[in-house]
Structures are given as structure tokens and as C-alpha cells.
């Protein structure tokens, strides 16, 4: 049995290398002293439509993703958000795909979205008055993986990623638990997580506190690269509190490290979605 598992794991590595080309190890760290120009991105986004922010309506990304995975589509005759950071499947001139962060909160068409960013604390938060959640490094990384690549496709993978993302930010829905497995019973025991995206994070950096730490949209992280990720807070057409979503933008100030990193290298997700469960079983054995 061990021999068979080893063969499968080794095959998954081969598949992964073929997917991304030459293998380069992933790393996870924040580079000190680098500013990506987050405030300029926020000012441009929130300054749309005479300072009201991005005027949008909602559409389900697919019929199976209701209440979890949306397309933010600009309202006619209003300014459009910059979607240049998005892979073509997930963003274009008239929309960007995203995930809700507070599943129990209402959504409204003809809403206005503003990017949440506090330059003093260098954080981005949900806006729920009862309890606020900072976007975590792990949540920002997973959304970058989704938004900027073609590596997350199909409803099952999208559900797995969305559930992992909300788990990392702090609020999950009852729908999410079927994609999080035993994390309901042992939230501190990531080693036994059934969700492949949670597992894959540990293979980049096995320190859970790193992935749960508050993310700084102005900072350069080696695994995220030249992108700034934000929580978009929304208000409905009558000024009522609405759902929080995620948005990603290309860095306003590009940073060029001495050695080119692999900011969203998909090697890990060849492993994570094809062979990682087998690798982890081998470790335990």
C-alpha cells in the first residue's frame, strides 16, 4: 500500500511540474519597507461616481454558486472599476468575480462598494457592526490564486476555495462546512483538514499564525506578488448595510525583487488538488 501511495504522490509531482514548468520552491514572507501604493488604488476606486464608490449589480457566477460566488457587474452609465488584475475568466471591463465574506448578510442591486483600507493599521476589514473581521494573509493569497489565474475552475473547486477563504477570514456559512470537513470539530488541527486549499497553505508555510495574520494591502508578500487585495464594503440603494466582497488590483507601485519569486505559483495546487492528500498520508505513515 505504501508503495502504491508513493507512486501516486510521485506522479502528482510530475504532473505539477509539467503544469508550471521549471520547479521553484514556494516561500511565504512579507518584504519589509516596500509600499505597493494601496492608498492610490483605494482613492481611485472609492472616488468613482462623485465619491460614492463603485456602483454595481450582482449576478451569480453560476447557478450552483448562489449566495457564495458572485459577479460584480457595473451599473449602466456609471464608472467602471479597474479589472486589469483579473484573469479573463474572472474579470473584464464590465465585471469582476468575487466571494462574499459575510454569508448571512443581505445583497442588493444598485449598491455602492468602497474599498476598506486603514493606512494607519495597514489592514482591510469587513464592515459588520456586530463583529468585524480583518482579511488574513491566507485569505488574500487564496483570492489572488482564484482571481489572477485559470487554476480554479469548476463548481467543486470554487466551493472548496470559497469555504477555505471564509474560514481564514473568520465567518463561514452552514453551506461551507461540507467543504471544510473536520475543521468544524478541530479548527486548530489544520494538519488533518479535509480542504485541499487549507492543506496546500501548510506546504508553503506550516505556521498557521502566518496565514491567519492580518493582511496588509500595501505590503509585498512573496507568494502574492505585485497585487493588492481589499475587502469591499457595500451599502444598498437606500443606504442599508450590504454584503462585503473581495477585490484585487495590480500594485500601483511595482516592486522588483532581486530574485523573481513565484507569487502565485501553481505547482502547489497541482500537488494540493491532485496528489497532496496522498503526500500527507505518506507523512503520517
Residue frames as qw, qx, qy, qz and C-alpha x, y, z in Angstrom:
[[0.000, 0.886, 0.464, 0.000, 0.00, 0.00, 0.00],
 [0.302, -0.791, 0.104, 0.522, 2.82, 2.43, 0.88],
 [0.413, -0.115, 0.603, 0.673, 4.50, 1.70, -2.45],
 [0.207, 0.622, 0.666, 0.355, 1.29, 2.46, -4.30],
 [0.135, -0.935, -0.264, 0.194, 0.81, 5.72, -2.44],
 [0.407, -0.575, 0.314, 0.637, 4.39, 6.72, -3.13],
 [0.377, 0.190, 0.665, 0.616, 3.90, 6.13, -6.85],
 [0.070, 0.815, 0.542, 0.192, 0.78, 8.25, -6.91],
 [0.285, -0.880, -0.056, 0.376, 2.45, 11.04, -4.96],
 [0.442, -0.338, 0.472, 0.684, 5.48, 10.96, -7.24],
 [0.296, 0.463, 0.672, 0.496, 3.19, 11.08, -10.29],
 [0.051, -0.918, -0.390, 0.057, 1.41, 14.13, -8.88],
 [0.358, -0.701, 0.197, 0.584, 4.73, 15.94, -8.58],
 [0.390, 0.021, 0.641, 0.661, 5.50, 15.16, -12.24],
 [0.135, 0.720, 0.623, 0.274, 2.08, 16.44, -13.29],
 [0.214, -0.906, -0.198, 0.306, 2.59, 19.59, -11.23],
 [0.394, -0.482, 0.377, 0.686, 5.98, 20.34, -12.76],
 [0.305, 0.300, 0.691, 0.583, 4.53, 19.89, -16.24],
 [0.004, 0.848, 0.530, 0.023, 1.77, 22.33, -15.33],
 [0.167, -0.966, -0.033, 0.193, 4.06, 25.17, -14.27],
 [0.552, 0.733, -0.320, 0.238, 7.39, 24.49, -15.96],
 [0.510, 0.313, -0.608, 0.522, 10.63, 24.61, -14.02],
 [0.617, -0.627, -0.471, 0.074, 10.14, 23.98, -10.34],
 [0.179, 0.474, -0.360, 0.783, 10.94, 26.80, -7.92],
 [0.324, -0.356, -0.778, 0.403, 10.22, 26.36, -4.20],
 [0.209, -0.796, -0.329, -0.463, 7.46, 28.49, -2.81],
 [0.345, -0.040, -0.525, 0.777, 8.10, 30.80, 0.10],
 [0.256, -0.801, -0.483, -0.243, 5.94, 32.93, 2.32],
 [0.453, -0.391, -0.269, 0.755, 7.09, 36.20, 3.79],
 [0.134, 0.958, 0.253, 0.005, 6.38, 39.90, 3.77],
 [0.620, 0.274, -0.034, 0.735, 9.16, 42.08, 2.40],
 [0.307, -0.728, -0.323, 0.522, 9.82, 44.94, 4.81],
 [0.186, -0.550, 0.136, 0.803, 9.94, 48.53, 3.63],
 [0.104, 0.130, 0.706, 0.688, 8.02, 48.05, 0.38],
 [0.367, 0.448, 0.398, -0.712, 4.89, 50.06, -0.48],
 [0.325, 0.279, 0.804, 0.413, 2.62, 48.90, -3.31],
 [0.108, -0.054, -0.189, -0.975, 0.68, 52.16, -3.37],
 [0.064, -0.436, -0.895, 0.062, -2.50, 50.82, -1.78],
 [0.055, 0.594, 0.387, -0.704, -3.85, 54.25, -0.92],
 [0.171, 0.341, -0.421, -0.823, -3.76, 55.34, -4.58],
 [0.179, -0.166, -0.912, -0.330, -5.79, 52.26, -5.54],
 [0.084, -0.537, -0.746, 0.385, -8.32, 52.98, -2.81],
 [0.071, 0.522, 0.084, -0.846, -8.64, 56.63, -3.78],
 [0.206, 0.165, -0.627, -0.733, -9.30, 55.77, -7.43],
 [0.214, -0.294, -0.921, -0.140, -11.87, 53.05, -6.61],
 [0.131, -0.590, -0.652, 0.458, -13.73, 54.97, -3.91],
 [0.005, 0.434, -0.048, -0.900, -13.65, 58.17, -5.93],
 [0.024, 0.235, 0.793, 0.562, -15.88, 56.72, -8.65],
 [0.203, -0.640, -0.659, -0.338, -19.30, 58.23, -9.22],
 [0.138, -0.751, 0.051, -0.644, -18.67, 61.51, -7.40],
 [0.031, -0.447, 0.696, -0.561, -17.10, 59.82, -4.41],
 [0.813, -0.185, 0.146, -0.532, -19.85, 57.25, -3.84],
 [0.478, -0.323, 0.815, 0.055, -17.69, 54.33, -4.94],
 [0.071, 0.105, -0.860, -0.494, -18.32, 51.52, -7.39],
 [0.638, 0.160, 0.211, -0.723, -21.96, 51.30, -8.47],
 [0.136, 0.209, -0.937, -0.243, -22.85, 47.67, -9.19],
 [0.841, -0.079, 0.019, -0.534, -25.44, 44.96, -9.52],
 [0.433, -0.372, 0.818, -0.073, -24.97, 41.29, -8.69],
 [0.823, 0.248, -0.343, -0.380, -25.09, 38.12, -10.74],
 [0.856, -0.318, 0.407, -0.003, -24.43, 34.58, -9.60],
 [0.031, -0.583, 0.717, 0.382, -21.24, 33.30, -11.16],
 [0.310, -0.031, -0.881, -0.356, -23.09, 30.04, -11.80],
 [0.650, -0.419, -0.265, -0.576, -26.49, 28.77, -10.67],
 [0.823, -0.240, -0.483, 0.177, -24.71, 26.43, -8.24],
 [0.477, 0.077, -0.361, 0.797, -22.81, 29.24, -6.54],
 [0.262, -0.755, -0.310, -0.516, -25.78, 31.18, -5.21],
 [0.532, -0.835, -0.028, -0.139, -25.03, 33.29, -2.10],
 [0.793, -0.440, 0.199, 0.372, -21.34, 32.40, -2.22],
 [0.485, -0.148, 0.467, 0.724, -19.67, 33.31, -5.52],
 [0.307, 0.826, 0.373, -0.290, -20.74, 36.38, -7.47],
 [0.470, 0.336, 0.277, 0.768, -20.02, 38.60, -10.39],
 [0.084, -0.692, -0.251, 0.672, -19.92, 42.29, -9.55],
 [0.406, 0.468, 0.544, 0.566, -21.29, 43.97, -12.68],
 [0.109, -0.187, -0.101, 0.971, -21.16, 47.73, -13.13],
 [0.308, 0.689, 0.557, -0.346, -24.41, 49.62, -13.46],
 [0.487, 0.581, 0.407, 0.509, -25.07, 51.27, -16.83],
 [0.124, 0.844, 0.081, 0.515, -23.79, 54.80, -17.30],
 [0.561, -0.814, 0.152, 0.006, -21.52, 54.63, -14.24],
 [0.154, 0.756, -0.636, 0.017, -17.77, 54.46, -13.85],
 [0.952, 0.027, -0.300, -0.048, -16.16, 51.04, -14.00],
 [0.637, -0.667, 0.377, 0.087, -13.71, 49.50, -11.54],
 [0.280, 0.662, -0.675, -0.166, -10.29, 48.55, -12.85],
 [0.945, -0.093, 0.259, -0.179, -10.35, 44.80, -13.55],
 [0.531, 0.694, -0.485, -0.034, -6.93, 44.57, -15.24],
 [0.213, -0.501, 0.807, -0.229, -5.54, 42.33, -12.48],
 [0.775, 0.053, 0.508, -0.371, -8.12, 39.62, -13.18],
 [0.248, -0.062, 0.879, 0.402, -7.67, 36.62, -15.43],
 [0.287, -0.018, -0.446, -0.848, -10.15, 36.89, -18.31],
 [0.402, -0.353, -0.830, -0.153, -12.49, 34.26, -16.85],
 [0.406, -0.539, -0.604, 0.424, -12.80, 36.18, -13.61],
 [0.080, -0.748, -0.182, 0.633, -12.76, 39.82, -14.67],
 [0.428, 0.415, 0.466, 0.654, -13.22, 42.05, -17.68],
 [0.089, 0.256, 0.037, 0.962, -14.18, 45.63, -18.42],
 [0.479, -0.419, -0.228, -0.737, -17.71, 45.23, -17.11],
 [0.845, -0.460, -0.106, -0.252, -17.35, 42.80, -14.17],
 [0.204, 0.486, -0.805, 0.274, -15.12, 41.03, -11.68],
 [0.782, -0.275, -0.536, -0.158, -15.78, 37.74, -9.89],
 [0.059, -0.504, 0.564, -0.652, -15.62, 37.62, -6.15],
 [0.488, -0.290, -0.814, 0.122, -16.72, 35.85, -2.96],
 [0.421, -0.757, -0.080, -0.493, -18.92, 37.11, -0.16],
 [0.313, 0.314, -0.702, 0.557, -17.27, 37.28, 3.26],
 [0.283, 0.002, 0.622, -0.730, -20.38, 37.51, 5.43],
 [0.110, -0.165, -0.893, -0.405, -22.80, 34.87, 4.14],
 [0.067, -0.571, -0.773, 0.267, -25.66, 35.88, 6.43],
 [0.003, 0.525, 0.090, -0.846, -25.75, 39.49, 5.19],
 [0.563, 0.673, 0.446, -0.177, -28.16, 40.72, 2.52],
 [0.382, -0.050, 0.481, 0.787, -27.22, 41.67, -1.03],
 [0.324, 0.767, 0.354, -0.427, -28.80, 44.43, -3.09],
 [0.550, 0.464, 0.383, 0.579, -28.66, 45.51, -6.71],
 [0.116, 0.833, 0.096, 0.533, -27.73, 49.11, -7.39],
 [0.678, -0.675, -0.098, 0.273, -25.35, 49.11, -4.42],
 [0.267, 0.877, -0.328, 0.228, -22.18, 51.12, -3.92],
 [0.919, -0.223, -0.136, 0.297, -18.94, 49.47, -2.94],
 [0.033, 0.918, -0.341, 0.199, -15.94, 51.10, -1.28],
 [0.752, 0.201, -0.530, 0.335, -12.56, 49.55, -0.56],
 [0.625, -0.778, -0.016, -0.055, -11.85, 49.29, 3.14],
 [0.741, 0.249, -0.266, 0.564, -8.30, 50.33, 3.98],
 [0.420, -0.906, -0.021, 0.049, -6.80, 51.92, 7.06],
 [0.594, 0.633, -0.328, 0.373, -3.33, 53.28, 6.27],
 [0.280, -0.713, 0.476, -0.433, -2.55, 53.67, 9.99],
 [0.745, -0.276, 0.574, -0.199, -3.08, 49.98, 10.76],
 [0.207, 0.430, -0.762, -0.438, -2.38, 48.77, 7.19],
 [0.269, 0.152, 0.941, -0.139, -5.42, 46.47, 7.27],
 [0.411, -0.049, -0.435, -0.800, -8.65, 45.87, 5.35],
 [0.199, 0.069, 0.836, -0.507, -11.81, 44.74, 7.21],
 [0.138, -0.521, -0.780, -0.318, -15.38, 43.59, 6.86],
 [0.087, -0.329, 0.076, -0.937, -17.86, 46.23, 7.99],
 [0.543, -0.497, -0.651, -0.184, -20.41, 44.24, 10.01],
 [0.225, -0.702, 0.213, -0.641, -21.28, 46.38, 13.02],
 [0.870, -0.449, 0.023, -0.202, -21.63, 43.37, 15.32],
 [0.753, -0.413, 0.405, 0.313, -18.25, 41.84, 14.59],
 [0.435, 0.822, -0.302, -0.211, -15.54, 42.86, 12.16],
 [0.907, -0.108, 0.316, 0.255, -13.03, 40.53, 10.52],
 [0.004, -0.765, 0.459, 0.451, -9.68, 41.51, 9.04],
 [0.855, 0.461, -0.216, -0.097, -8.72, 39.96, 5.74],
 [0.743, -0.503, 0.400, 0.186, -5.98, 37.45, 6.56],
 [0.010, -0.596, 0.674, 0.436, -2.82, 36.70, 4.62],
 [0.326, 0.058, 0.935, 0.130, -4.22, 33.27, 3.77],
 [0.415, 0.680, 0.547, -0.257, -7.49, 34.75, 2.53],
 [0.213, 0.829, -0.225, -0.465, -5.66, 37.30, 0.38],
 [0.150, -0.402, 0.831, 0.354, -3.45, 34.59, -1.11],
 [0.389, 0.283, 0.876, 0.029, -6.34, 32.29, -1.99],
 [0.395, 0.798, 0.322, -0.323, -8.28, 35.10, -3.63],
 [0.068, 0.731, -0.494, -0.465, -5.17, 36.06, -5.62],
 [0.298, -0.117, 0.920, 0.227, -4.89, 32.45, -6.76],
 [0.409, 0.555, 0.716, -0.109, -8.51, 32.46, -7.90],
 [0.268, 0.866, 0.185, -0.379, -8.71, 35.91, -9.45],
 [0.089, 0.805, -0.432, -0.397, -5.45, 36.12, -11.37],
 [0.088, -0.315, 0.906, 0.270, -5.09, 32.59, -12.78],
 [0.715, 0.058, -0.389, -0.578, -7.05, 29.87, -14.52],
 [0.245, 0.224, -0.918, 0.218, -6.18, 27.28, -11.88],
 [0.233, 0.201, 0.770, -0.559, -9.51, 27.30, -10.02],
 [0.444, 0.066, -0.435, -0.781, -12.34, 26.16, -12.26],
 [0.500, -0.230, -0.816, -0.178, -15.46, 24.09, -11.79],
 [0.516, -0.661, -0.114, -0.532, -18.03, 24.42, -9.03],
 [0.872, -0.381, -0.261, 0.161, -16.43, 21.91, -6.67],
 [0.625, 0.067, -0.181, 0.756, -13.06, 23.64, -6.63],
 [0.049, -0.545, -0.042, -0.836, -14.70, 27.05, -6.34],
 [0.687, -0.615, -0.209, -0.326, -16.76, 25.88, -3.36],
 [0.845, -0.236, -0.243, 0.415, -13.67, 24.37, -1.70],
 [0.431, 0.241, -0.101, 0.864, -11.71, 27.59, -2.18],
 [0.260, -0.612, -0.136, -0.734, -14.56, 29.86, -1.10],
 [0.782, -0.560, -0.257, -0.094, -15.12, 27.86, 2.07],
 [0.755, -0.115, -0.195, 0.615, -11.39, 27.93, 2.88],
 [0.213, 0.437, 0.014, 0.874, -11.27, 31.67, 2.23],
 [0.467, -0.659, -0.139, -0.573, -14.17, 32.43, 4.58],
 [0.854, -0.403, -0.269, 0.188, -12.71, 30.10, 7.20],
 [0.628, 0.058, -0.142, 0.763, -9.47, 32.09, 7.08],
 [0.018, -0.499, -0.051, -0.865, -11.25, 35.45, 7.30],
 [0.065, -0.090, 0.677, -0.728, -13.50, 34.44, 10.17],
 [0.583, 0.203, 0.392, -0.682, -17.11, 33.83, 9.16],
 [0.045, 0.052, -0.916, -0.396, -18.38, 30.72, 7.43],
 [0.656, -0.038, -0.097, -0.748, -21.87, 29.68, 6.39],
 [0.772, -0.095, 0.568, -0.269, -23.64, 26.42, 7.10],
 [0.830, 0.545, -0.048, -0.111, -23.10, 25.64, 3.41],
 [0.254, 0.775, -0.570, 0.105, -19.33, 25.93, 3.83],
 [0.565, -0.487, 0.632, -0.210, -18.94, 23.14, 6.37],
 [0.939, 0.212, 0.267, -0.051, -19.41, 20.39, 3.82],
 [0.671, 0.663, -0.172, 0.285, -16.26, 21.74, 2.12],
 [0.066, -0.763, 0.506, -0.397, -14.27, 22.17, 5.34],
 [0.742, 0.015, -0.666, 0.074, -14.68, 18.67, 6.73],
 [0.687, -0.447, -0.497, 0.284, -13.35, 18.08, 10.22],
 [0.249, 0.284, -0.202, 0.904, -12.28, 21.70, 10.77],
 [0.508, -0.589, -0.224, -0.587, -15.68, 22.12, 12.44],
 [0.856, -0.470, -0.217, 0.008, -14.57, 19.78, 15.22],
 [0.734, -0.393, 0.060, 0.551, -10.89, 20.69, 15.34],
 [0.338, 0.936, 0.071, 0.072, -10.32, 24.20, 13.99],
 [0.246, -0.848, 0.452, 0.126, -6.78, 24.24, 15.36],
 [0.678, -0.193, 0.679, 0.206, -5.81, 20.96, 13.72],
 [0.490, 0.690, -0.225, -0.483, -5.05, 22.03, 10.16],
 [0.083, -0.412, 0.881, 0.219, -2.85, 19.00, 9.59],
 [0.273, 0.224, 0.935, -0.027, -6.00, 16.91, 9.34],
 [0.389, 0.492, 0.096, -0.773, -8.00, 19.40, 7.29],
 [0.634, 0.341, 0.686, 0.108, -10.05, 17.82, 4.52],
 [0.387, 0.898, 0.120, -0.173, -9.95, 21.01, 2.44],
 [0.827, 0.192, 0.125, 0.513, -7.06, 20.86, -0.09],
 [0.237, 0.800, -0.025, 0.551, -6.55, 24.63, -0.08],
 [0.545, -0.786, 0.219, -0.190, -6.01, 24.71, 3.67],
 [0.919, -0.180, 0.230, 0.267, -3.63, 21.76, 3.28],
 [0.670, 0.534, 0.090, 0.508, -1.75, 23.48, 0.47],
 [0.096, -0.924, 0.140, -0.342, -1.12, 26.59, 2.57],
 [0.741, -0.604, 0.292, 0.023, 0.71, 24.45, 5.11],
 [0.871, 0.115, 0.241, 0.412, 3.05, 23.17, 2.44],
 [0.345, 0.774, -0.025, 0.531, 4.05, 26.75, 1.63],
 [0.018, 0.469, -0.527, 0.709, 4.42, 27.73, 5.29],
 [0.541, -0.308, -0.782, 0.002, 3.42, 25.39, 8.09],
 [0.119, -0.160, -0.506, 0.840, 2.95, 28.25, 10.57],
 [0.003, -0.669, -0.727, -0.152, -0.81, 28.73, 10.88],
 [0.190, -0.765, -0.264, 0.556, -0.34, 32.10, 12.57],
 [0.204, -0.240, 0.423, 0.850, 1.26, 33.41, 9.39],
 [0.029, -0.334, -0.748, -0.573, -1.84, 32.66, 7.30],
 [0.242, -0.733, -0.634, 0.052, -4.22, 33.98, 9.98],
 [0.318, -0.403, -0.122, 0.850, -2.33, 37.24, 10.48],
 [0.308, 0.830, 0.275, -0.375, -3.98, 40.44, 9.24],
 [0.654, 0.339, 0.388, 0.554, -3.05, 41.11, 5.62],
 [0.117, -0.692, 0.021, 0.712, -1.55, 44.45, 4.59],
 [0.656, 0.666, 0.350, 0.055, -2.67, 45.51, 1.06],
 [0.174, 0.953, -0.242, -0.050, 0.27, 47.91, 0.84],
 [0.457, -0.595, 0.651, 0.111, 2.91, 45.24, 1.50],
 [0.613, 0.451, -0.588, -0.274, 4.71, 42.89, -0.85],
 [0.777, -0.269, 0.541, -0.179, 4.34, 39.21, 0.05],
 [0.075, -0.421, 0.803, 0.415, 6.49, 36.77, -1.86],
 [0.268, 0.219, 0.934, 0.090, 3.63, 34.37, -2.51],
 [0.304, 0.762, 0.495, -0.288, 1.20, 37.10, -3.58],
 [0.521, 0.211, 0.366, 0.742, 3.47, 39.39, -5.57],
 [0.063, -0.044, 0.069, 0.995, 2.52, 42.73, -7.10],
 [0.318, -0.525, -0.632, -0.474, -1.15, 42.68, -6.16],
 [0.140, -0.106, 0.509, -0.843, -3.19, 44.48, -3.51],
 [0.323, -0.397, -0.832, -0.214, -6.28, 42.68, -2.19],
 [0.180, -0.159, 0.301, -0.923, -9.07, 44.55, -0.40],
 [0.080, 0.488, 0.837, -0.234, -12.37, 43.97, 1.34],
 [0.094, -0.278, -0.342, -0.893, -15.07, 45.91, -0.49],
 [0.092, 0.375, 0.703, -0.597, -17.73, 47.20, 1.91],
 [0.042, -0.335, -0.630, -0.699, -21.12, 47.92, 0.37],
 [0.261, 0.301, 0.492, -0.774, -24.29, 49.88, 1.05],
 [0.314, 0.472, 0.807, 0.166, -27.62, 49.19, -0.60],
 [0.146, 0.517, 0.414, 0.735, -29.69, 51.63, -2.67],
 [0.374, -0.818, -0.262, -0.349, -31.32, 53.02, 0.47],
 [0.010, -0.742, 0.482, -0.466, -28.11, 53.29, 2.43],
 [0.881, -0.391, 0.155, -0.219, -28.55, 49.97, 4.26],
 [0.307, -0.582, 0.743, 0.121, -25.53, 47.84, 5.17],
 [0.880, 0.359, -0.157, -0.268, -24.84, 45.24, 2.46],
 [0.977, -0.063, 0.063, 0.193, -22.53, 42.32, 1.80],
 [0.209, -0.794, 0.488, 0.296, -18.72, 42.52, 1.92],
 [0.912, 0.400, 0.049, 0.069, -16.78, 41.18, -1.07],
 [0.629, -0.443, 0.334, 0.546, -13.16, 40.89, -2.19],
 [0.519, 0.855, 0.002, -0.014, -11.39, 42.89, -4.89],
 [0.737, -0.299, 0.270, 0.543, -7.85, 42.70, -6.28],
 [0.353, 0.931, -0.047, -0.085, -5.80, 45.29, -8.15],
 [0.768, 0.331, -0.156, 0.526, -2.37, 45.44, -9.72],
 [0.520, -0.534, -0.201, 0.635, 0.09, 47.21, -7.45],
 [0.203, 0.974, 0.095, -0.019, 0.24, 50.96, -8.03],
 [0.029, -0.827, 0.561, 0.039, 3.98, 50.80, -7.23],
 [0.952, 0.172, -0.255, -0.010, 5.54, 47.70, -8.76],
 [0.479, -0.710, 0.516, 0.003, 8.25, 46.06, -6.71],
 [0.798, 0.451, -0.400, -0.015, 11.04, 44.12, -8.39],
 [0.769, -0.568, 0.291, 0.035, 12.78, 41.73, -6.01],
 [0.083, -0.672, 0.682, 0.276, 16.38, 40.74, -6.61],
 [0.076, -0.047, 0.973, 0.212, 15.28, 37.17, -7.38],
 [0.510, -0.097, -0.349, -0.780, 11.99, 36.77, -9.23],
 [0.382, -0.056, 0.804, -0.451, 9.58, 34.96, -6.89],
 [0.182, -0.243, -0.860, -0.411, 6.70, 32.73, -7.81],
 [0.268, -0.122, 0.314, -0.902, 3.87, 34.88, -6.37],
 [0.774, 0.068, 0.262, -0.572, 1.03, 32.57, -7.34],
 [0.172, 0.370, -0.879, -0.245, 2.96, 29.51, -8.48],
 [0.821, -0.043, -0.071, -0.565, 0.54, 26.75, -9.33],
 [0.432, 0.274, -0.852, 0.115, 2.89, 23.93, -8.51],
 [0.166, -0.082, 0.762, -0.621, 1.37, 23.75, -5.07],
 [0.644, 0.200, 0.273, -0.686, -2.10, 23.43, -6.45],
 [0.678, 0.281, -0.630, -0.255, -1.11, 20.64, -8.77],
 [0.264, 0.124, -0.875, 0.386, 0.00, 18.93, -5.59],
 [0.283, 0.019, 0.547, -0.787, -2.87, 20.21, -3.48],
 [0.699, 0.233, 0.088, -0.671, -5.66, 19.18, -5.82],
 [0.775, 0.316, -0.500, -0.222, -4.12, 16.08, -7.36],
 [0.757, 0.104, -0.605, 0.224, -1.65, 14.46, -5.04],
 [0.061, -0.547, 0.472, -0.689, -1.39, 16.37, -1.78],
 [0.803, -0.362, 0.153, -0.448, -3.77, 14.12, 0.17],
 [0.963, 0.096, -0.218, 0.125, -1.58, 11.16, -0.77],
 [0.425, 0.513, -0.442, 0.600, 1.57, 13.02, 0.25],
 [0.378, -0.541, 0.362, -0.658, 0.10, 13.83, 3.64],
 [0.952, -0.205, -0.002, -0.228, -0.91, 10.21, 4.20],
 [0.808, 0.304, -0.352, 0.361, 2.65, 9.21, 3.44],
 [0.065, 0.595, -0.436, 0.672, 3.97, 11.67, 6.00],
 [0.688, -0.434, 0.250, -0.525, 1.69, 10.24, 8.67],
 [0.994, 0.011, -0.113, -0.012, 2.77, 6.72, 7.78]]
